[in-house]
Amino acid sequence: MKFGIYPGGRAGTTSSRPEDPAAIRDLVDRLAGDRPFVIREYVHFLGEPARPEFAASLGADRGLDHLTLPDEWYADAGRELDLVVSHLPATADLPGWLAFLDAVLDRYGHLARCLQVTLEPNFPIPLIDGSTPGVLDALVHGIPHAKAAAATRGLRTRIGFSVAEPAEWLGGDDAFWAHLGSVPHNDFAAQVDYVGLGLYPDAFSPVAPRGTPGDVASLTAHALRHLREHSLPRAHIGPDTPIHVAENGTPSGTPRDGQAQRESLTDMIGTVLDLRDKLNITQYELFGLRDADSGSPEPPGSLGLVTDTYEPKPAFAAYRDIVRASDA
């Protein structure tokens, strides 16, 4: 199984300070050692007319100019780019979206080993794609469009999408899976190379104590099994299509601390490793490297392995040791 991380210091609209490229390079090298390592990045389709203030609030104003680090870094030392194309227009614009996918492949296709079409389209909360008009069409038409566009360009980029699971955390997403199930297999499911899972079992609600039913390990296992055994079959996506844990995070902010974050992280990854063969899980990516704002009382502020000034927390060494011990 391959491991990876989002190297930036932003979670949604939260970012306390600019990124430090030298610190990122050093910390990623310390995590990966000499092993292949996946780097997760995000670009955003915001539609027309342009909304510069909204783009700036998401750090999306740089558009397709550059990612967190220069292009050559993503292709060096065994690194592999996993690029998310998020769908956040104010109004539905399928032609504009498909043209944006083409532009992304023209700009980053030579680097991207995976291209994720939409970000959690089953999750209808602000700043996540599931809340945007036209997102189901963007997903259903975007996957085959990106697959064909990559092939036309001679790219070996794998095309997939991600969801937030399980359904009960969201208040139910039956309509989303029913819609995918209504699409003929060859028009959608057959075009999907992988399905990603956004997994934050203890970030936004309390969980049971460690080692008891309802703890972070059992919630992680439930989410993975629910996706593989319940949701994906509804969309005609079979067991041969790999699952990627595309985002996984746990905070260290009050009332928790760095040690609690380390314990949650090791429990979640241990569960993923236990289930990887049975559920065909082939990739794991952590969100993220750096805190968005270590002083924030909100969970997204403290999901990083290091503080917002790049000081390692206990979870950094724990993840490094897991990566170094992997058989990837």
N, C-alpha and C positions, 0 to 999 in steps of 0.2 A: 504494500500500500504506500502511495506517495503522500508526503506531508508538505504543508505550505503555510503561508500567512499573508494577510493584508499588511503591507509595510507602512501605510500612511498613518496620520494622526488625526483623522476626522471620523466622527460618527454622526451621520446626518448633517445637521447644521452646527454641531458642536465641534469646535477646534480652538484650543486655547492659545496656540502659537504655531509658527511655521515649522515645516519639517526640516530636519537636519540631515542632508544626504550622507554626510560622512558617518554619522552615528547609525543610520539605517544600514549602510553597507557593512559596517563592522558587526552589528548585532545579527543581521541575517547570516553572515558568514559564520558567526559563532553558533548559531542554531543549526545550520545545514551541514557544517563540516564539509566533507567531500561527497555528500550524497545529493542526488537530484532533489530539487526543492521547487515547489510551486509558488508563484507570486500572483496574488489576486489583486486586480485593479478594476476601476469603474469609470465608465463614460456614460453620459446622460443625453438622451433625446428629450429636449424641452419644447419642441414644436415651434410654431410661428403664431403670432408675432413674438419676437425675442422678449424675454423677461430678465433683463440684466441683474436686477436685485435678487431675484430668485436664484439665478445661476450662481451668483457670487456667494449666497448663503450656503449653497451646497458644495462650494469649491469647484463648480462645474463651468466656470467662466473661461477656463483655458481650453475647453472643447476638445478638439482633436490635435491640439498643438503638441502636448507631451503628457506623460504620466508622472508618477512621483519622482522617478529617476530617468536618466537618459536611455534611449532605446537600447544601446548596446549592452547595458547591464542586464536586461531581461533575457538575453541570449547567451550570457557568459556563465561559466562555472556550473553547468548543468541545470540552470534555472529554466523554468517553464512558465510562460505567462498564461494565466486564466483571466480572461477579460470579460467583464460584465457589461452588457449594454442595457442600461436602465431606461424605462419608458415612463416619462413624467410630463407629457404635454398637458396644457390646460384644456384642449379640445382634441377629439379624435382626428387623426391625420394618418391614415394607413399609407398612402403614397409617400408622404414625407418620412415616415418611419422606415419603410423599406429602402428608400434612398439613403437614409442615415446608416442602415446596416451595410449597404454597399460602401459608403464612405469609410466606415470603421474597418472593413476588411481591406480596403485600399490602403489605409494608413497603418494598420497594425496586424494585418493578416500574416505577414511574414514572421511575426513574433509570437502570435497567439496560438498556443496549443489547444486551448479550449475557448469557445465563445459562448457565453451564456446570454440567451435571448430573453430579456425581461428579468426583473428581480422580484421574486415572490408575488406573482400575479394573483395568488389566492388570498392575499393578506390585505384587506381593505382598510389600511390606516394611512394617515397623512404621510407624505414623503416616501411611501412604498408603492410600487407599481400597481398593486391590486386596487388602489383607490382612484386610478386614473381612467378617464373615458376611453373606450376602445381597446382596453388592454387585452381582452380575450382574442380579438382579431389580430392584435399585434403579435401575440404568441403563436396562434394557430397558423397564421400566414407567414410570420417571421421565421419560424424554424425551417420550413422547406425552402423559403427564399434564401436564407443564409447558407443552407446546405448546398443549393445549386450555385450560388454566387462563389462560395469557396472552391467548389469543384472547377468552375469556369476559370478561376484564377490559378489553378494548379496548387491550391493550398491543402495541407493535411490537417486543418483545424477541425477539431471535434465540436459539434453543435449540440447544445442542450439548454435546459432551463432549470430554475430552482423554485421551490415552494417552501413555505413555513408549515411545519407540522408539529403535533397532530391537530386534527380539526377542532377538538374541544378547547384548545387554547385560543382559538380564534372565534368561538361562538358558532362554528360550523362553516364548512366550505363545500357542502354538497353540490351547490349549483355550479361551482367551478369544475369539479370532476365530472359532473353530468354533461357539461358542455364539451369537455374533451372526449368523453365517451361517445358523443354524437357524431364526431368527426371520423370518416372512414380511416381505417388503419393505415393504408398506404399514403394518405394525405397528411398524416401527422405522426402517429406513434412510430411508424417505420423510419421516419426521418430523424428521430431523437437518438443521439449518441450516448447521452447520460442524463440523469436527473439529479439536481443538487438539493440539499436540505439545509435550511437555515434553522439552527438549533441553539436555543438559549433557555434551557429548562429552569434555571434558578436566577435568571437576570432580572425578571420583572414581576415575580410573585414568589411568596415564601414556599419552601419545600420542607418535606419531612426530614428529621435528623438522619445523618449518615448511617447507613446500615439498616434502615427500617423501610417498610413499604412506602412508596411515594417520595423516596429520596432522589437525588440527582441521577444516580446510576439507573434506577428503575424507570425514571421518566425518559432518560436517554434511550434505553432499550425499547420502551413503548413507542416513542416517536419513530425510531428506525423500522420497527416491525409494522407499525401502522402504515407507513409509507409503502413499504414493499408488499405487504400482504393484503392491504385493503385499498389504498388510494390508487396505486399504479395499475393494478388490474382493471380498474374502472375506466382508465384511459387507454386500455389495450396495450399497455407497456409491460412487457414480460420480464422474467427474472434474468435474462441475458443482458438487459440494459443496465449498466452499472449505476450505483448510487455514489455520489460525491457528497461528503459532509462539507458543503460549500462555505458555510459560516458556522462557527461555534465559539461562544464566548461566555465568560462568567466574570462578574465585577469584583473589585476589591474595596469599594467604597463603603462608608458607614451604613449600617452597623457591622459590616463584615471587615475583614482585614486581608493582608497578603497571604497569610497562611490558609485561611478559608478558601481563597481563590485557588491556591495551589491544590488543595484537596479536591475541590470540585472539578478542576481541570483534569487531574489524573484519574478521577472516577469516570468522567465522561469519555476520555480517550480510551481508558481500559475497556469500557463497555463497547465502544466502536470496534476495538481490536478483537474482542471476544466474538462479535457478530459478523466480522468482515467476510468470512468465507461463506457462511450460511446465507447472508443477505446480499452478497456480491457488492461490497463497499470497497472501492478502489482508490479513493482519494479523501484526504482530510485537510481542511484549511482553517486556521485559527483567525478569529477577528478579535484583536489584531495585535500588532507589534507594540504600538505606543498608546497610552491613554489619550483620549481626546481632550480631557480636562480633569486632572487628578483631584482638583478641589471641588468638583461638581458633586452635589448630593444625588444626582440622577444616575442610574446604572450605566447608560451609554458612555458616561465620562470616564469610567475606570475599568474598561474591558481589556486594557493592554497588558502585555507581559512586562512592560517598563512604564515608568511614570511619564508625564508629559515633558519632563526634562531628561528623559532617556536613562533614568536610573533603574536597573533591573529589580524586579520584585521576585519573591520566591518561585512564582510560576515560571519565570524565564528559565531557570536551571532545570525545572521539572520537564518542560517541553523540550529543551535541548537534549536531555538524557533520553527521552522517548524517541526523538528523531534519530539520535545516534545509535540507539539500540534496534532500530527498525531493520527489516530485511529487504527494503526497497532497493 
